[in-house]
């Protein structure tokens, strides 16, 4: 928009934020969502995930775009400990391909006051499976907020197995698993890089009243870091032991963190996801989807380009420098 190289690229007109804001109000959200989905479907056809036994989807929510006052209907109040409103921000849920060594964001769903991450996540998952096809992914991994009977049933109806964090939100099942596993040694011990991992696994827990599963499988892992730190987590799933072993469930559970580290962190710190160009509903979604598309394309070309020749995989900053060097020099106005 403002680069001095613009003249060398035959772009004579500069564009302000207002122009881009009004333009993004009129772009088609469905068309852009279809573009992102088409790119990821093409990646699967091009065997970008062939090295992975399982393809997963991860759902999670985040905040973006803080402001001092409410500027659109999706602005949600930010409150301090005294419940006083100290500002506003936006909330959205993202769905991403995980578990394949190639994290690719697929879509986002915003939610405003009166809505929730839980409801938005269900809408987003249904739309993502509809766009990608019921055979695209094998499982969905989520935090404990989604470990409810309606969500587990909805995921099953979409053809997905679930790997969900088990916390105090299901106290009876959580307490039963803790009592069961604390009385015996781990079922399996293995190394995950430099970490020692102990796993407890049982598939005969009773489902709670609303859940239509015959039994619930609970997996607990205890991960010991080289510095002595220990991380423990419980997960529930409807994968049977014949379908996926303990170590596979551990990998699926860990894949949920990809949407945090390679989704939100990269999108905010390197792609400007938190910056709000224009407080208008369509414009917000367009801006987030363009970020998702840019992140997905960059990773496909940098990590999984199938015809890249013999040159090594480059870091994102190296690609940026090469791009700048390849741009035409601005015309000499002197």
C-alpha positions, 0 to 999 in steps of 0.5 A, spaced: 500 500 500 505 505 502 511 501 499 516 506 495 516 499 491 509 501 488 511 505 483 516 500 480 510 495 480 506 500 476 501 501 482 500 508 482 494 509 487 495 509 494 490 506 499 488 508 506 485 504 511 478 506 510 478 504 503 480 497 505 475 497 510 469 498 506 472 494 500 472 488 505 465 489 507 463 487 500 467 481 499 464 474 500 465 470 506 463 463 503 467 464 497 473 465 501 472 460 506 471 455 500 478 457 497 481 455 504 477 449 504 479 447 497 487 449 498 487 444 504 483 438 500 488 439 494 493 438 499 491 432 501 490 429 494 497 431 493 499 427 499 501 432 503 498 428 509 500 421 507 506 420 512 500 420 518 496 415 520 491 419 523 488 426 521 485 430 526 481 437 527 482 441 533 477 446 536 479 452 540 477 459 542 481 466 543 480 473 543 483 479 538 482 486 537 482 490 543 478 497 544 476 502 549 469 502 547 464 498 543 464 499 536 460 493 533 455 488 535 461 483 536 465 487 541 465 483 548 466 487 554 473 485 558 472 486 565 477 486 571 476 482 578 471 487 580 467 486 574 468 493 572 468 493 564 475 496 562 475 495 555 472 491 549 475 485 545 472 480 540 472 472 540 473 467 535 473 459 535 478 456 530 478 449 527 485 447 524 488 440 521 492 437 526 496 431 528 500 431 521 506 435 522 503 440 518 498 444 522 493 448 517 488 453 519 481 451 516 476 456 518 474 461 524 467 462 527 466 469 531 461 470 537 459 476 540 455 477 547 449 472 548 453 467 544 459 462 547 465 458 545 461 452 546 456 454 541 460 457 536 465 451 536 459 446 534 457 451 528 464 451 526 465 444 526 459 442 522 461 447 517 468 445 516 466 437 516 461 439 510 466 443 507 472 438 507 467 431 507 466 426 512 472 422 510 477 428 511 479 427 518 479 421 523 478 425 530 477 432 533 481 434 539 478 439 544 478 442 551 474 440 557 469 445 555 467 441 549 466 434 553 459 434 554 454 429 551 451 434 546 458 435 543 460 428 543 454 426 539 454 431 534 462 429 533 460 422 532 454 424 527 459 427 523 463 421 523 469 423 527 472 420 534 473 425 539 479 426 544 477 431 549 480 433 556 477 430 562 477 435 568 473 437 574 467 438 569 465 431 569 467 430 577 464 423 577 468 420 571 474 424 573 474 422 580 473 414 578 479 415 573 483 418 579 482 412 584 483 407 578 489 409 576 492 411 583 492 404 585 497 401 580 503 402 576 502 405 568 500 400 563 506 403 558 512 407 559 516 410 553 520 416 551 517 422 547 523 426 545 527 427 551 521 426 556 519 420 559 512 418 559 507 414 563 500 412 561 494 409 564 489 406 560 482 403 561 476 403 556 470 400 561 468 406 565 461 407 565 458 413 561 454 419 565 446 419 564 446 423 558 451 420 554 449 414 549 456 411 549 456 404 551 463 405 555 468 411 556 475 410 555 480 414 559 487 415 558 492 419 563 499 421 561 504 423 566 510 427 562 516 428 566 521 433 563 529 433 563 529 439 568 524 434 573 517 438 571 511 433 571 505 434 567 499 430 568 493 430 564 486 426 563 483 425 556 476 421 554 475 418 548 471 413 544 476 410 540 477 403 542 483 400 544 483 396 537 483 402 533 488 406 537 493 404 542 495 408 548 501 411 545 496 414 539 491 417 543 497 420 547 499 423 540 492 425 538 491 429 545 498 432 544 496 435 537 491 439 541 496 444 543 498 445 535 492 450 535 495 454 540 502 454 538 502 454 531 495 457 530 493 462 535 501 464 537 503 464 529 497 468 527 497 473 532 505 474 533 507 474 525 500 475 521 497 480 525 490 476 527 489 481 533 489 487 529 482 490 527 482 494 521 475 495 520 469 494 526 464 491 521 462 484 522 463 481 514 470 485 514 472 482 521 471 475 518 474 477 511 480 479 515 481 473 519 480 468 513 485 472 509 490 471 515 488 463 515 489 463 508 496 466 508 498 462 514 496 455 510 499 457 503 505 459 507 506 452 510 504 448 504 509 452 500 515 452 505 514 445 509 510 441 503 512 443 497 512 437 492 516 440 487 521 444 491 527 441 488 533 440 492 533 447 496 532 446 503 526 448 507 527 455 509 524 459 515 519 464 514 523 470 515 528 467 510 522 467 505 520 474 507 527 476 505 527 473 498 521 476 497 523 483 498 530 482 494 525 480 488 521 486 488 522 491 483 526 497 485 522 503 485 523 508 479 529 513 480 524 520 481 531 524 480 
